[in-house]
Amino acid sequence: MTNTNSSVPQAREALNKFKYEVANEIGVPLKQGYNGDLTSAQAGYVGGYMVKKMIEAQERQMAGN
């Protein structure tokens, strides 16, 4: 999960940082480098939670908050 591709290269570092923050928040032991010891459920949970938080932030922005 260390390869964070982005259509905006400047966002890569921010997304990577966000990924580790989310993993920490939900208790998934994500680390720099190899993460093959994570289950697919754990990895999917990190990605899914990231998407959820990004959608919530966009909704708040669209609502003017």
PAGU-689451 format. One record per residue: y, x, z of N, C-alpha, C in turn. Coordinates in steps of 0.001 Angstrom, whole numbers. Each point is the difference from the previous one (the first is absolute). Example, Ala and Ser with C-alpha at 12.3 -4.5 7.8 and 13.67 -1.06 7.14 Angstrom:
! PAGU-689451
    n_yy    n_xx    n_zz   ca_yy   ca_xx   ca_zz    c_yy    c_xx    c_zz
   -5690   13190    7800    1190    -890       0    1200     900       0
    1050    -350    -720    1190     820      60    1090    -770     730
! end
This chain:
! PAGU-689451
    n_yy    n_xx    n_zz   ca_yy   ca_xx   ca_zz    c_yy    c_xx    c_zz
   -1196     802       0    1196    -802       0    1259     844       0
    -110    1260    -269    1192     835      28     769     -38   -1309
    -590    -496   -1081     683     -43   -1281     752   -1310    -125
    1297      36     233     834   -1194     -95     777      68   -1299
    -501    -673   -1034     694     -15   -1282    1136   -1000      53
    1052     314    -696    1157    -875       4     698     108   -1341
     505   -1119    -493     755      42   -1242    1386     602     229
     398     136    1264    1262     640     367    -353    1231     839
      -8    1183    -617    -443    1200     722     723     242    1317
    1277    -374      89     752     210    1225    -545    -862    1144
    -702   -1057    -314    -535    -899    1031   -1331     496     557
    -612     972    -638   -1329     467     401     -48     430    1463
     955     814     431      14     489    1377     193   -1149     991
     894    -924    -328     244   -1140     883   -1242    -881     114
    -685    -232   -1118   -1220    -812      37   -1107     700     783
     -98    1289    -149   -1011     757     737     264     -85    1504
    1261     156     390     370    -110    1411    -300   -1403     514
     342    -998    -797    -247   -1399     355   -1495    -241     209
    -825     583    -858   -1452    -158     101    -503     505    1347
     477    1159     429    -445     558    1281     541    -808    1180
    1215    -524    -127     558    -850    1052    -828   -1271     160
    -359    -615   -1127    -801   -1225      35   -1375     291     589
    -634    1071    -444   -1324     352     519      48     195    1512
    1012     676     476     160     208    1438     205   -1326     718
     829    -855    -592     310   -1302     605   -1239    -881     153
    -903      61    -966   -1191    -855      53   -1232     717     539
     169    1249     406   -1081     725     653   -1038     613    -920
     370     258   -1248    -912     654    -940     269    1500      53
   -1039     810     244     190    1448     172     212     754   -1317
    1054    -328    -717     332     646   -1266     599    1365     296
    -410     993    -757     515    1350     206     338     631   -1341
     763    1070      36     320     745   -1209   -1290     565    -573
    -122       6   -1310   -1178     566    -639   -1120   -1009    -156
   -1210     472     180   -1202    -796    -241    -161   -1118    1023
    -237   -1213    -481    -202   -1153     864   -1279    -743    -368
    -990     724    -492   -1260    -602    -404    -783    -592    1143
     390     302    1230    -686    -559    1150     483   -1409     333
    1067    -467    -662     473   -1363     216    -889    -964    -772
    -167   -1182     549    -738   -1018    -734     914    -586   -1071
    -614    -637    -986     825    -636   -1023     821   -1128     615
    -521    -641    1033     745   -1054     686    1258     569     658
    -118    1164     639    1163     623     636    1046     377   -1044
    -444     624   -1077     928     414   -1052     673   -1218    -628
    -777   -1046    -246     551   -1222    -573     976    -682     932
    -275      65    1285     879    -615     985    1365     680       1
      -9    1331    -111    1272     736     -53     798    -444   -1226
    -635      -6   -1162     692    -401   -1227     476   -1436      46
    -846    -886     482     369   -1408      81    1155    -233     953
     -15     701    1124    1073    -163     978    1308     570    -532
     -94    1083    -771    1201     562    -628     630   -1038    -929
    -828    -635    -820     499   -1003    -934     636   -1159     764
    -663    -455    1055     537   -1100     798    1389     344     542
     138    1211     550    1285     404     574    1075     153   -1082
    -383     490   -1182     969     134   -1090     463   -1365    -493
    -919    -959     -85     373   -1350    -424     931    -632    1028
    -310     157    1282     856    -546    1035    1404     601     -65
      86    1295    -228    1319     657    -109     769    -519   -1200
    -679    -195   -1114     661    -529   -1203     452   -1435     215
    -802    -797     663     397   -1373     291    1238     -48     881
      46     884    1009    1186      62     874    1224     406    -814
    -164     962    -899    1115     450    -824     475   -1125    -916
    -930    -735    -585     361   -1089    -900     683   -1142     745
    -359    -160    1270     615   -1047     828    1352     434     536
     347    1265    -220    1293     506     439      28     493    1419
   -1171     266     568     -69     495    1388    -136    1495      21
! end
